[in-house]
Amino acid sequence: MTPPPDISPAAAPRTLIYGLGRSGRGVLRFLARESVSADWYDARPSAEDLDLAAQFGFAPADLGHAYRTVIAAPGVPIDHPDLLNLAARGAEIIGEAELAARARPKLPMVGITGTAGKGSTTVLVAALLRACGVNALEGGNIDPPLLDIVDAAEVAVVELSSFQLERVTGFAPAVAVITNLAVDHLDRHGSVEAYHAAKRNITRAQTEADWLVVPPDLNLPTRARVLHFDPAQLRLSDGQTVLPLSDLPEGLHPANAAAALLAAEGMLRHLGKTVDPAQLAAGLLAARPVPGRFETVARLGQLKFVNDSIATRTVAVEAALQQAAAPIAWLIGGRDKGADLAPLRRAAEGKVKQVIAFGQDGEQLAHQLGLPYQVVAFGELSGEATMQAVVRLAAECLLAGEPPGGTVLLAPIGTSFDLYRDYAERGAVFTAAARAWVSAHATPSEVPV
């Protein structure tokens, strides 16, 4: 068994927090609650980072010191020269998830990863467990950091990125979920194989008593009990249907819901609690999509506006196209990240009426797709005005159909950094533009969302 990191007060100089930000601040708060001091290092600390470190009495690091344990932020590459030098002087490099597992070994955890859908599935698993009377809290790669919830949760439901999973050795969730494995983060991992290997680390330390929930076509070596979820069936491990697929609330992806059901069941059985299909069904019916992830943000008659601004990976965009009701006015743009467009052409066939391209590489992406498109020229308008123009063109296109209506879908393929701070701001600007358009066109008898 891997020994826990030495975070006792007497060993404070032996512990280094490398990289602050959201995850690192979670580590700072956790070590402070444990009455443990540590040194810290960040190449570009924010004012919030500096204030928090000073508040807890943590000192800036001497990277020439021989630290025993280095807790590295997920954004720091595993082969960063500083980390390699620290390791050469005897340091063990771990991350937030490994620290949580070692410091709170009795806390039951559900670990969730995947190329797409992991955040939505994480939130849904926690909601299902709460519907069954379990004090489940979500965190990790989504807010809040994992270490912020480990002392308040009966069960921690943890979203885990490949960056986090690179650094786990003894992290052994009672239930692990892999939503899917596609292509992403090649700039960090170097190859699809290395990226998938990092994802598979989620089951590395699991035992025969644990559950691993995976897609129907995924098989991998593990000691855990493997359960394949079926996106067409909302059922338990014994085949019992919890809810008809047609009753699933709008915006919840069937694959995420199917995986979440099995994960919730696995944790309930781990806790020795009754698995009540009626409670799980009630949890599903009460669930809502995570804001910004295939979220219906406005509606007027048969026309609706769906914000999936986070959909930049091929598998996520494909899922959005499959889930959206036709006809679709598909909004694409941003900075091209080299996504494979072939699956998207297939998913769009017979469903997409018009592509509306915007942003730095929108026209280039639209041209590669080979679908009918219109372009809002990049550089002529602000991000807000660009989105207003995009929404207007999309709505007009769908209202000109017979019958009028359909889905205005923001599933942009490209990253947001050409016109917006991040995907969340892009989604917020889209939401504002959609609601403004609906308000301007609604009759007195129509109440816009």
C-alpha positions in Angstrom: 0.0 0.0 0.0 1.3 3.5 -0.9 2.2 5.4 2.3 0.3 8.7 2.9 2.2 11.9 2.3 4.0 13.3 5.3 1.8 16.2 6.1 2.3 16.3 9.9 3.2 19.7 11.4 6.8 18.6 12.1 7.3 17.8 8.5 5.9 21.0 7.1 9.1 22.0 5.2 9.0 18.7 3.4 5.7 19.5 1.6 5.4 21.7 -1.4 2.2 22.9 -3.2 3.3 23.5 -6.8 0.8 25.6 -8.6 -2.1 27.4 -6.9 -5.2 28.5 -8.8 -8.5 26.8 -8.0 -7.0 23.3 -7.2 -4.0 24.7 -5.3 -6.2 27.0 -3.2 -8.2 23.9 -2.2 -5.0 22.2 -1.1 -4.0 25.4 0.9 -7.4 25.4 2.7 -7.2 21.6 3.4 -3.7 21.7 4.8 -4.6 24.8 6.9 -7.6 22.8 8.4 -5.2 20.0 9.2 -2.9 22.6 11.0 -0.1 21.7 8.5 2.2 24.3 7.0 3.7 23.9 3.5 5.7 25.9 1.1 4.2 27.0 -2.2 5.3 27.9 -5.7 3.4 29.5 -8.6 5.0 31.2 -11.6 2.1 33.7 -11.9 0.2 33.8 -8.6 -3.0 35.8 -8.5 -3.8 38.3 -5.8 -6.3 35.8 -4.4 -3.5 33.1 -4.3 -1.1 35.4 -2.5 -3.7 36.6 0.0 -4.8 33.1 0.9 -1.2 31.8 1.2 -0.3 34.7 3.5 -3.5 34.3 5.5 -2.5 30.7 6.4 1.1 31.4 6.9 2.5 29.4 3.9 5.9 30.5 2.7 7.2 30.8 -0.9 9.2 27.8 -1.9 12.9 27.3 -2.4 12.8 24.9 -5.3 16.3 23.8 -4.4 15.0 22.3 -1.2 14.6 18.5 -0.9 10.9 18.1 -0.5 9.4 14.8 0.4 5.9 15.4 -1.1 5.0 17.8 -3.9 1.3 18.3 -4.5 1.1 19.6 -8.1 -1.8 21.4 -9.7 -3.5 19.6 -12.7 -2.4 22.3 -15.1 1.3 21.6 -14.5 2.5 19.1 -17.1 3.7 15.8 -15.5 7.1 16.3 -17.3 7.6 19.9 -16.2 11.4 20.5 -15.6 10.8 21.7 -12.0 8.8 18.6 -11.1 11.5 16.4 -12.7 14.2 18.1 -10.7 12.2 17.8 -7.5 11.6 14.1 -8.2 15.3 13.6 -8.8 16.0 14.9 -5.3 13.6 12.4 -3.8 10.2 14.1 -4.0 7.0 12.1 -4.7 4.8 14.1 -7.1 1.1 13.7 -6.4 -2.1 15.6 -7.1 -5.3 16.7 -5.3 -7.1 13.4 -5.9 -4.3 11.3 -4.5 -3.9 13.5 -1.5 -7.6 13.2 -0.8 -7.6 9.4 -1.1 -4.6 9.1 1.3 -5.8 11.6 3.8 -9.4 10.4 3.9 -9.1 6.7 3.1 -12.5 5.9 4.6 -14.5 8.4 2.6 -16.5 6.6 -0.1 -16.0 8.1 -3.5 -17.5 7.9 -7.0 -14.8 8.8 -9.6 -16.0 9.9 -13.0 -14.0 10.6 -16.1 -14.4 10.6 -19.9 -13.7 12.7 -22.9 -17.2 14.2 -22.8 -20.1 14.1 -20.4 -18.1 13.6 -17.2 -19.3 16.9 -15.6 -22.9 16.3 -16.3 -22.7 12.7 -15.1 -20.9 13.8 -11.9 -23.7 16.3 -11.0 -26.4 13.7 -11.9 -24.8 10.9 -9.7 -24.6 13.3 -6.7 -28.3 14.3 -7.3 -29.5 10.7 -7.5 -27.7 9.8 -4.3 -29.2 12.8 -2.5 -32.6 11.7 -3.8 -31.9 8.4 -2.0 -31.1 10.1 1.3 -27.3 10.1 0.9 -25.3 13.3 1.7 -23.4 13.3 -1.6 -21.4 16.3 -2.7 -19.8 16.8 -6.1 -16.4 18.3 -6.7 -13.0 17.8 -8.3 -12.5 19.0 -11.8 -15.7 21.0 -11.3 -16.3 23.5 -8.5 -15.6 23.0 -5.7 -12.2 21.4 -5.5 -12.3 17.8 -4.0 -10.4 18.8 -0.9 -13.1 21.4 -0.1 -15.8 18.7 0.3 -14.0 15.7 1.9 -15.0 16.6 5.4 -18.6 17.6 4.7 -19.7 14.7 2.4 -21.0 11.2 3.2 -20.0 10.4 -0.3 -17.7 12.4 -2.6 -18.7 12.3 -6.3 -15.5 13.4 -8.1 -15.1 14.6 -11.7 -11.6 13.7 -12.8 -9.7 15.0 -15.8 -6.9 13.2 -17.5 -4.5 15.8 -16.0 -5.6 14.7 -12.5 -5.6 11.0 -13.3 -2.0 11.2 -14.5 -0.9 11.5 -10.9 -3.0 8.9 -9.1 -1.5 5.6 -7.8 -3.6 4.7 -4.8 -6.8 6.5 -5.6 -9.4 3.7 -5.5 -13.0 4.9 -5.9 -15.6 2.4 -4.7 -17.4 3.2 -8.0 -15.6 4.5 -11.1 -17.3 5.7 -14.4 -15.7 6.2 -17.8 -18.4 8.0 -19.9 -16.5 7.5 -23.2 -13.0 7.6 -24.7 -12.3 9.7 -27.7 -9.5 12.1 -28.8 -8.5 15.1 -26.8 -5.5 16.9 -25.1 -2.9 15.6 -27.5 -0.9 18.7 -26.8 -0.5 17.6 -23.2 -0.3 13.8 -23.5 1.4 13.4 -26.9 -0.7 10.6 -28.2 -4.2 9.1 -28.0 -2.7 6.1 -26.3 -1.2 8.2 -23.5 -4.4 10.1 -23.1 -6.5 7.0 -22.8 -3.9 5.5 -20.4 -4.3 8.5 -18.1 -8.1 8.0 -18.2 -7.8 4.3 -17.4 -5.9 5.2 -14.2 -9.3 5.7 -12.6 -9.5 1.9 -12.2 -5.8 1.3 -11.5 -6.2 0.7 -7.7 -9.7 -0.6 -7.7 -10.3 -4.1 -6.2 -12.8 -6.9 -6.8 -15.2 -5.2 -4.4 -15.5 -2.0 -6.5 -17.6 -1.2 -9.6 -16.4 0.1 -12.9 -19.2 1.5 -15.2 -18.2 1.9 -18.9 -19.8 2.2 -22.3 -21.1 -0.8 -24.2 -18.0 -1.0 -26.5 -15.3 -0.4 -23.9 -13.3 -3.3 -22.4 -10.2 -2.8 -20.4 -8.1 -4.6 -17.8 -9.4 -4.1 -14.2 -10.0 -6.0 -11.0 -13.3 -4.2 -10.5 -16.7 -5.5 -11.4 -17.5 -4.2 -14.8 -21.0 -3.0 -15.8 -21.7 -1.7 -19.3 -24.3 1.0 -19.4 -26.8 1.1 -22.3 -27.7 4.6 -23.6 -31.1 3.2 -24.7 -32.0 1.8 -21.3 -32.4 3.5 -18.0 -32.0 0.4 -15.9 -30.2 -1.1 -12.9 -27.6 -3.9 -13.0 -30.3 -6.6 -12.8 -32.0 -5.2 -15.9 -34.9 -3.5 -14.0 -36.0 -0.4 -15.8 -36.1 2.7 -13.6 -37.6 5.1 -16.0 -38.8 5.0 -19.7 -36.3 6.8 -21.9 -39.1 9.0 -23.2 -39.7 10.4 -19.7 -36.1 11.6 -19.3 -36.1 15.4 -18.7 -35.1 17.6 -21.7 -31.4 18.3 -21.8 -30.3 15.2 -19.9 -28.2 13.0 -22.2 -29.4 9.3 -22.2 -25.9 7.9 -22.0 -25.0 10.2 -19.0 -28.3 9.2 -17.3 -27.7 5.5 -17.9 -24.2 5.6 -16.5 -25.3 7.7 -13.5 -28.0 5.2 -12.6 -25.5 2.3 -12.4 -23.0 4.5 -10.5 -25.6 5.5 -8.0 -26.7 1.9 -7.6 -23.1 0.8 -7.0 -22.5 3.4 -4.3 -25.8 2.5 -2.6 -24.8 -1.1 -2.5 -21.4 -0.2 -1.2 -23.0 1.7 1.7 -25.3 -1.2 2.4 -28.4 0.9 1.6 -31.6 -0.2 -0.1 -31.7 0.5 -3.9 -35.2 1.9 -4.4 -36.0 2.3 -8.2 -38.8 4.8 -7.3 -36.3 7.1 -5.5 -33.9 6.9 -8.4 -36.7 7.6 -10.8 -37.8 10.6 -8.8 -34.1 11.8 -8.8 -34.0 11.6 -12.6 -37.3 13.4 -13.1 -36.1 16.2 -10.8 -32.7 16.6 -12.5 -31.8 19.4 -14.8 -28.9 19.9 -17.1 -25.8 21.6 -15.9 -25.9 25.3 -17.0 -24.1 25.7 -20.3 -24.2 22.0 -21.2 -27.0 21.3 -23.6 -29.3 23.7 -21.8 -32.5 25.1 -23.3 -32.1 28.8 -22.5 -35.0 30.3 -24.4 -38.1 29.2 -26.3 -40.7 30.8 -28.5 -43.5 28.5 -29.8 -41.8 25.6 -31.6 -38.4 27.4 -31.7 -35.9 26.8 -28.9 -32.4 27.9 -28.2 -29.9 25.4 -26.8 -26.6 26.4 -25.2 -23.9 23.8 -25.4 -21.0 26.2 -25.5 -18.7 23.7 -23.8 -19.1 21.3 -26.8 -15.7 21.6 -28.5 -14.7 17.9 -28.6 -16.0 15.8 -31.5 -17.8 13.4 -29.2 -19.6 16.2 -27.3 -20.7 18.0 -30.5 -21.8 14.7 -32.0 -23.9 14.0 -28.9 -25.5 17.5 -29.1 -26.4 17.0 -32.8 -28.0 13.6 -32.0 -29.9 15.0 -29.0 -31.2 18.2 -30.7 -34.6 18.2 -32.4 -34.5 18.8 -36.1 -34.5 21.1 -38.0 -31.3 22.6 -36.6 -29.6 25.9 -37.1 -26.1 25.0 -36.0 -23.9 27.7 -34.6 -20.2 26.9 -35.0 -17.0 29.0 -34.6 -14.2 30.1 -32.5 -10.6 28.8 -32.8 -10.2 25.5 -34.6 -8.6 22.9 -32.3 -8.2 20.3 -35.0 -11.4 18.3 -34.3 -12.3 15.3 -36.5 -15.3 16.6 -38.5 -16.2 13.3 -40.3 -18.5 12.1 -37.4 -20.1 15.5 -37.3 -21.0 15.4 -41.0 -22.7 12.1 -40.4 -24.5 13.3 -37.3 -25.7 16.4 -39.1 -27.1 14.6 -42.1 -30.9 15.1 -42.4 -31.0 17.2 -39.2 -29.1 20.4 -39.9 -30.9 22.9 -42.1 -28.2 25.7 -41.9 -24.8 26.3 -40.3 -24.2 29.8 -39.0 -20.4 30.3 -38.8 -18.8 33.0 -36.7 -15.5 33.7 -35.0 -11.9 33.3 -36.1 -12.2 29.9 -37.8 -15.9 29.6 -38.2 -16.0 29.9 -42.0 -13.1 27.4 -42.3 -14.9 24.9 -40.1 -18.2 25.3 -42.0 -16.4 24.9 -45.4 -14.8 21.6 -44.2 -18.2 20.3 -43.1 -19.6 20.8 -46.5 -23.1 21.9 -45.3 -25.0 25.0 -46.3 -23.8 27.9 -44.3 -23.9 31.6 -43.6 -21.1 33.6 -42.1 -20.9 36.5 -39.6 -17.5 38.0 -40.5 -14.9 37.8 -37.9 -13.4 41.1 -36.6 -16.2 43.4 -37.7 -18.3 43.1 -34.5 -17.7 42.6 -30.8 -18.4 39.2 -29.2 -21.7 40.4 -28.0 -22.8 41.9 -31.4 -21.5 38.8 -33.2 -23.7 36.6 -31.1 -26.7 38.8 -31.6 -26.2 38.6 -35.4 -25.7 34.8 -35.2 -28.9 34.3 -33.2 -30.9 36.5 -35.5 -29.8 34.6 -38.6 -30.5 31.3 -37.0 -33.9 32.2 -35.8 -34.9 33.7 -39.1 -33.8 30.6 -41.0 -35.8 28.2 -38.8 -38.9 30.4 -38.8 -38.9 30.5 -42.6 -39.5 26.7 -42.6 -42.8 24.9 -42.9 -43.8 24.4 -40.1 -41.7 27.2 -38.5 -39.5 26.1 -35.6 -36.6 23.9 -34.7 -33.5 24.2 -32.6 -30.9 26.9 -32.6 -27.9 24.9 -31.3 -24.7 26.5 -30.0 -22.3 23.5 -30.2 -19.3 25.5 -31.6 -16.5 23.0 -32.2 -14.0 25.8 -31.8 -12.6 27.2 -28.6 -13.9 30.5 -27.3 -10.7 32.5 -26.9 -11.1 34.5 -30.1 -14.0 36.6 -28.9 -14.7 35.5 -25.3 -12.8 34.8 -22.0 -14.0 31.2 -21.9 -16.8 28.9 -22.9 -18.9 30.1 -20.0 -18.8 33.7 -21.2 -19.6 32.6 -24.7 -22.6 30.6 -23.4 -23.8 33.6 -21.3 -23.6 35.9 -24.3 -25.5 33.4 -26.4 -28.2 33.1 -23.7 -28.6 36.8 -23.4 -28.9 37.2 -27.2 -31.4 34.4 -27.4 -33.6 35.7 -24.6 -33.4 39.3 -26.0 -34.5 38.0 -29.5 -37.4 36.0 -27.9 -38.5 39.0 -25.9 -38.5 41.2 -29.0 -40.6 38.8 -31.0 -43.0 37.3 -28.5 -46.7 38.3 -28.7 -48.5 39.3 -25.5 -49.8 35.8 -25.1 -46.4 34.2 -25.3 -44.2 34.1 -22.2 -40.5 33.6 -23.1 -38.2 31.4 -21.0 
